[in-house]
């Protein structure tokens, strides 16, 4: 399952821990401001028609992604430098019999993913990077 999660293509965004551009390029809408300026949100659609929400702090550091759509996004691209930590955690997780959902908790990154075919949803975030007053419930 991990290999499948890391193989689908995504375009037009940075990666966890990277920097969200403060100005939209010509192909993207400008980021929205959330929670009185604590977060910026940019919504993208990948090549598989999956909607990806990219969350950044007010300084531009990307701290989370959420996704929903008919295909899995390219988690290797989304997770960037945290992809190896995620893979290590996924490989060490004991199978719980649920083939449609997974939760990998590492000190540096948390990834939740699931859904039936053509109905994938999930989120990934950097727990230590959440600004004061921001919770994982704010990532929709």
N, C-alpha and C positions, 0 to 999 in steps of 0.2 A: 504494500500500500504506500509506503514512504516513497518508493521510486516513482509511482504514478503521481504522487502529490508534487514531485519536483520536476516534472517533465513538460508541462504544457506551457505554451508561449504567452507572454504578456508584453505590452509595449507602453512607452510614454511615461514612465514614472521613475522615481528614485528607489531607495531601499531603506529598510529600517536602520535608524541611526544616521542616515544621510540627511541632506538638506532639501526642503521643499522650496522651489523658486518663489520669491515673494510676488512676482508679477507673472501672470499667465502668459504662455507663449501664444502664438496666433491660433494654434489648434485647440487650446484648452480654455475653459472659463476660469476667471480668477478664483482663488480660494475663498471660501466662506469663513467668517469669524464666528466662533462658538464660545459659550461659557464666559461672556464678558471679556473676550480676547485671550483667554487661556489656551485655546486651541484654534488651529486653522484646519479646514476640511477641503480637500480637493477630490472630486469624483471623476473616475476614469472608466472607460470600457475597453477591455482587452480584445484581442483578436478572436477569442472564443465567445464573445458577447457577454462576458461576465462583468458585472459592475464591481468596481474596486473603490472603496473609500480610503483615502490616505489622510492620516491625522498627524499634524505637526504642532509643536509648541509655538508660542508667540515669537520665539527666536528662530523658528524654521526647522528644528530638529524633528525628523519623522519618528514618531514613537509608536504608531499603530497602523494596522490595515484591517479592514473588514471586506468581505466579498460575498457575493451572491450571484448565482447564474448557472447556466447549463454546463459549464466546464470549470475545472479547477484552474485557478491562476497558477502562474509559474512561481511556486513558493521559493525556489532557489533565488530568483530575481527579487522577490519581495523581501525575503529575509536577509539577503546580502551576506554580511559577515557573520550573521547568526544562523545561517543554514547548516553549518557543520554541527553546532550545538544542538539544533533541532533534530538532525539526523541521529546523533548520538543518543539523545533522549528517546526518540521514537524506537530505535533499535533495542534499547534497554527496557522499554515498557512491556509489562506482561500483557498478553492479549486478554481482553475481557469478553471476547465472543461477539462484540458489536462491530460488524464490518462497515457500518455506515457512519461511525463517529470516532473521533480520537481527540485526546487532550494530552499534550506534552508540556510538562512544566519543568523548566530549567531555571537556574538562578538569573540568567541574563535574558531569557525570552520565553514567552508562553504562547502556544499555538493550539487553537481549538478548531476543529474542522469536521464537517459531516454532511449528511444529506444523501438522498437517493440519487441515482444517475439522473443527470440533466437538472438537478436541483441542489447544487452544491452551495454551502454557506460556511463561513468561518471567520476567524479573526486571529490576529497575531499582534503581540505588543511587547514592549520593553518595560517590565514592572518597575525597575529602578528609575526610569525616566519620566514617570507620570508627574505632572506639575501638581502642586498643592491644590486640593479641591476637585481634581479630576479623578474619576473612577472608571473602571472597565465598563460600567454600565453606560458611560457616555459614548462608547464606540458602537454605533448602530449600523 
